Amino acid sequence: MSMIRKALPLILLTSVLTGCAGLQKTDWPICAAVGGVTGAGLGATESGAWAGYGALLGGGIAAAYCWVHGDGDEDGDGVPDSRDKCPGTPHGVKVDANGCPPPPPPVAEPTVVEAPVVKEETIVINDVYFKFDSAQLTAADKQKLDMISTRLKKEAPSAQLRVSGHTDSVGSDKYNKTLSQKRATSVTNYLVSTGVPRGSFISVVGEGESRPVADNKTAEGRALNRRVEIKINR
């Protein structure tokens, strides 16, 4: 009986300290209270006068043990450090049971909208004037065609090019048809000389005055009708 009486205090104190080890450091008041009650009980087993000393001693030991060995929460996220798989979480961030912030929502892949490819396009050249009553290009004409050549070289060799020449209604239809053919050929030959592949040109024709785009009764209309068109088929 005497042996049990001596061993009982040690067993009780060990149980209290073991329980405190499972708490957090901030739970030291709970450990102190439980330790104090246990200490008082241990003191009372010897003598009623020892109950107060036992409470003071037991509470102090339990509180200190809880603080030293208790499970801390250094980042203050409410998850003990022993279970916190994401230590150092910023204050105020919501965490799961493992102390980790929820994963960010998946980022939607940007939708790529491809611009539709224009299958057919016509370049109208109505500011190339040639020499009077001739298919010979002027220096100014060549400068304008150089810009068109830069673009056509980017289109070749996948694109098919069709060139057509047009005149106003001044003169006979036969004459205008021949002149428009010569001018279309002159433009084509110059573009080829600047690097546009000749194989890209599918046809070169003279339409004469058959396809006016404006009124031949006015000078402005006739100027618009005198033109060379390059149709691009991609």
RODO-2510 file (C-alpha; in nm, 4 decimals, decimal comma):
residues 234
     n   res          X          Y          Z
     1     m     0,0000     0,0000     0,0000
     2     s     0,2875     0,2312     0,0885
     3     m     0,4554     0,1604    -0,2492
     4     i     0,1359     0,2424    -0,4390
     5     r     0,0977     0,5605    -0,2401
     6     k     0,4501     0,6695    -0,3310
     7     a     0,4167     0,5727    -0,6984
     8     l     0,0754     0,7317    -0,7499
     9     p     0,2042     1,0949    -0,7428
    10     l     0,4667     1,0134    -1,0024
    11     i     0,2126     0,8390    -1,2261
    12     l    -0,0321     1,1295    -1,2025
    13     l     0,2349     1,3930    -1,2672
    14     t     0,3689     1,1980    -1,5658
    15     s     0,0176     1,1736    -1,7074
    16     v    -0,0357     1,5478    -1,6712
    17     l     0,2965     1,6319    -1,8394
    18     t     0,2296     1,3866    -2,1199
    19     g    -0,1074     1,5465    -2,1798
    20     c     0,0476     1,8925    -2,1802
    21     a     0,2960     1,7869    -2,4448
    22     g     0,0054     1,7370    -2,6841
    23     l    -0,1139     2,0946    -2,6358
    24     q     0,0125     2,4173    -2,7843
    25     k     0,2450     2,6600    -2,6064
    26     t    -0,0429     2,9034    -2,5699
    27     d    -0,2337     2,6435    -2,3685
    28     w    -0,0016     2,6786    -2,0712
    29     p    -0,2824     2,8238    -1,8488
    30     i    -0,4760     2,5007    -1,8973
    31     c    -0,1671     2,2985    -1,8071
    32     a    -0,1098     2,5169    -1,5027
    33     a    -0,4647     2,4653    -1,3830
    34     v    -0,4581     2,0895    -1,4360
    35     g    -0,1115     2,0706    -1,2832
    36     g    -0,2246     2,2767    -0,9850
    37     v    -0,5211     2,0496    -0,9178
    38     t    -0,3027     1,7440    -0,9574
    39     g    -0,0331     1,8974    -0,7347
    40     a    -0,2878     1,9792    -0,4701
    41     g    -0,4109     1,6205    -0,4824
    42     l    -0,0578     1,4895    -0,4566
    43     g     0,0145     1,7166    -0,1586
    44     a    -0,3041     1,6096     0,0119
    45     t    -0,1940     1,2443    -0,0022
    46     e     0,0804     1,3371     0,2390
    47     s    -0,0912     1,6022     0,4471
    48     g    -0,3611     1,8652     0,4139
    49     a    -0,1001     2,1329     0,4782
    50     w     0,0875     2,0238     0,1654
    51     a    -0,2102     2,0739    -0,0677
    52     g    -0,1356     2,4422    -0,1356
    53     y     0,2337     2,3836    -0,1924
    54     g     0,1517     2,0917    -0,4143
    55     a    -0,0899     2,3040    -0,6210
    56     l     0,1700     2,5782    -0,6648
    57     l     0,4488     2,3401    -0,7523
    58     g     0,2381     2,1176    -0,9801
    59     g     0,0890     2,4141    -1,1644
    60     g     0,4303     2,5711    -1,2202
    61     i     0,5882     2,2510    -1,3453
    62     a     0,2978     2,1716    -1,5753
    63     a     0,2858     2,5250    -1,7175
    64     a     0,6603     2,5328    -1,7789
    65     y     0,6571     2,1898    -1,9360
    66     c     0,3684     2,2895    -2,1611
    67     w     0,5526     2,6005    -2,2739
    68     v     0,8788     2,4189    -2,3451
    69     h     0,7445     2,0975    -2,4912
    70     g     0,4036     2,2075    -2,6131
    71     d     0,3258     2,2172    -2,9845
    72     g     0,3742     2,5735    -3,1090
    73     d     0,2050     2,7694    -3,3871
    74     e     0,4694     3,0103    -3,5040
    75     d     0,2786     3,1472    -3,8041
    76     g    -0,0450     3,1831    -3,6053
    77     d    -0,2627     3,0069    -3,8587
    78     g    -0,4320     2,7849    -3,5967
    79     v    -0,2533     2,4666    -3,7045
    80     p     0,0112     2,3262    -3,4625
    81     d     0,3650     2,3276    -3,5964
    82     s     0,3844     1,9485    -3,5786
    83     r     0,1031     1,9246    -3,8372
    84     d     0,1762     2,2436    -4,0279
    85     k     0,3039     2,1430    -4,3726
    86     c     0,3254     2,5054    -4,4856
    87     p     0,5064     2,6982    -4,2103
    88     g     0,5405     3,0709    -4,2408
    89     t     0,1939     3,1325    -4,3855
    90     p     0,1270     3,5110    -4,3948
    91     h    -0,1071     3,6379    -4,1259
    92     g    -0,4733     3,6341    -4,2202
    93     v    -0,4445     3,3786    -4,4982
    94     k    -0,7018     3,1004    -4,4708
    95     v    -0,5451     2,7544    -4,4493
    96     d    -0,6627     2,3939    -4,4602
    97     a    -0,6133     2,1246    -4,1954
    98     n    -0,2482     2,0935    -4,2978
    99     g    -0,1804     2,4637    -4,2556
   100     c    -0,1564     2,5273    -4,6287
   101     p    -0,3396     2,7945    -4,8288
   102     p    -0,5877     2,6583    -5,0822
   103     p    -0,4440     2,6188    -5,4317
   104     p    -0,5085     2,9126    -5,6650
   105     p    -0,7889     2,8648    -5,9154
   106     p    -0,6723     2,7306    -6,2492
   107     v    -0,5854     2,9975    -6,5005
   108     a    -0,7954     2,9680    -6,8123
   109     e    -0,5953     2,9225    -7,1274
   110     p    -0,6200     3,2288    -7,3511
   111     t    -0,8385     3,1785    -7,6514
   112     v    -0,6435     3,2336    -7,9679
   113     v    -0,8611     3,3600    -8,2495
   114     e    -0,6883     3,3267    -8,5811
   115     a    -0,7584     3,5981    -8,8309
   116     p    -0,9386     3,4583    -9,1325
   117     v    -0,7277     3,4380    -9,4440
   118     v    -0,8616     3,6465    -9,7314
   119     k    -0,8625     3,4047   -10,0215
   120     e    -0,8914     3,6665   -10,2931
   121     e    -0,7789     4,0286   -10,3053
   122     t    -0,7357     4,2820   -10,5828
   123     i    -0,4713     4,5537   -10,5902
   124     v    -0,5872     4,8417   -10,8090
   125     i    -0,3079     5,0545   -10,9531
   126     n    -0,4669     5,3689   -11,0937
   127     d    -0,1863     5,6125   -11,0236
   128     v     0,0625     5,4628   -11,2708
   129     y     0,0277     5,6851   -11,5768
   130     f     0,2949     5,5589   -11,8193
   131     k     0,4225     5,7885   -12,0894
   132     f     0,1625     5,9429   -12,3166
   133     d     0,0028     5,6882   -12,5496
   134     s     0,2662     5,4369   -12,4413
   135     a     0,3242     5,1320   -12,2213
   136     q     0,6617     5,2645   -12,1046
   137     l     0,6841     5,3211   -11,7274
   138     t     0,8066     5,6517   -11,5889
   139     a     1,0537     5,6799   -11,3016
   140     a     0,7653     5,7787   -11,0708
   141     d     0,5675     5,4729   -11,1882
   142     k     0,8570     5,2437   -11,0960
   143     q     0,8812     5,3892   -10,7448
   144     k     0,5146     5,3099   -10,6875
   145     l     0,5524     4,9611   -10,8280
   146     d     0,8519     4,8973   -10,6014
   147     m     0,6215     4,9214   -10,2990
   148     i     0,3758     4,6768   -10,4570
   149     s     0,6641     4,4438   -10,5410
   150     t     0,7705     4,4267   -10,1757
   151     r     0,4277     4,3029   -10,0829
   152     l     0,3933     4,0571   -10,3696
   153     k     0,7297     3,8960   -10,2902
   154     k     0,5904     3,8105    -9,9473
   155     e     0,2855     3,6498   -10,1083
   156     a     0,4889     3,4436   -10,3581
   157     p     0,5212     3,1608   -10,4350
   158     s     0,2037     3,0356   -10,2641
   159     a    -0,0234     3,2985   -10,4216
   160     q    -0,1463     3,3105   -10,7807
   161     l    -0,1361     3,6503   -10,9475
   162     r    -0,3578     3,7663   -11,2356
   163     v    -0,2794     4,0999   -11,4023
   164     s    -0,5267     4,2932   -11,6147
   165     g    -0,4873     4,6274   -11,7940
   166     h    -0,7723     4,8780   -11,8465
   167     t    -0,8212     5,2029   -12,0380
   168     d    -1,0775     5,4764   -12,0697
   169     s    -1,3059     5,5036   -12,3732
   170     v    -1,0964     5,7509   -12,5686
   171     g    -0,9869     5,5836   -12,8956
   172     s    -1,1089     5,2702   -13,0656
   173     d    -1,1905     4,9568   -12,8742
   174     k    -0,9277     4,7548   -13,0637
   175     y    -0,6570     5,0115   -12,9996
   176     n    -0,7438     5,0370   -12,6298
   177     k    -0,7401     4,6610   -12,5915
   178     t    -0,3925     4,6389   -12,7409
   179     l    -0,2650     4,9301   -12,5294
   180     s    -0,4064     4,7816   -12,2104
   181     q    -0,2390     4,4486   -12,2890
   182     k     0,0965     4,6199   -12,3379
   183     r     0,0608     4,8123   -12,0119
   184     a    -0,0345     4,5011   -11,8151
   185     t     0,2683     4,3240   -11,9633
   186     s     0,4938     4,6206   -11,8846
   187     v     0,3844     4,6214   -11,5184
   188     t     0,4307     4,2437   -11,4935
   189     n     0,7790     4,2515   -11,6452
   190     y     0,8894     4,5247   -11,4069
   191     l     0,7585     4,3355   -11,1034
   192     v     0,9450     4,0253   -11,2220
   193     s     1,2637     4,2326   -11,2573
   194     t     1,2314     4,3357   -10,8905
   195     g     1,2148     3,9751   -10,7693
   196     v     0,8518     3,8632   -10,7936
   197     p     0,8655     3,5074   -10,9387
   198     r     0,7356     3,4963   -11,2953
   199     g     0,5747     3,1611   -11,2174
   200     s     0,3412     3,3371   -10,9737
   201     f     0,1707     3,5202   -11,2634
   202     i    -0,1062     3,2961   -11,3951
   203     s    -0,2378     3,5394   -11,6556
   204     v    -0,1648     3,8831   -11,8009
   205     v    -0,4506     4,0241   -12,0131
   206     g    -0,5683     4,3519   -12,1629
   207     e    -0,9344     4,4361   -12,1015
   208     g    -0,9318     4,7649   -12,2905
   209     e    -1,2310     4,9851   -12,2152
   210     s    -1,4678     4,6929   -12,1459
   211     r    -1,4708     4,7183   -11,7679
   212     p    -1,5020     5,0832   -11,6610
   213     v    -1,5304     5,1632   -11,2904
   214     a    -1,6277     5,5278   -11,3373
   215     d    -1,7980     5,7612   -11,5857
   216     n    -1,5902     5,8116   -11,9010
   217     k    -1,7665     6,1455   -11,9631
   218     t    -1,5542     6,3202   -11,6967
   219     a    -1,1799     6,3622   -11,6690
   220     e    -1,1862     6,2216   -11,3162
   221     g    -1,3826     5,9161   -11,4286
   222     r    -1,1496     5,8483   -11,7203
   223     a    -0,8491     5,8703   -11,4859
   224     l    -1,0006     5,6008   -11,2642
   225     n    -1,0699     5,3788   -11,5639
   226     r    -0,7050     5,3936   -11,6737
   227     r    -0,5661     5,1352   -11,4364
   228     v    -0,3886     4,8027   -11,3883
   229     e    -0,5343     4,5463   -11,1510
   230     i    -0,3474     4,2611   -10,9804
   231     k    -0,5738     3,9915   -10,8416
   232     i    -0,4199     3,7795   -10,5645
   233     n    -0,5563     3,4283   -10,5134
   234     r    -0,4181     3,2615   -10,1999
***
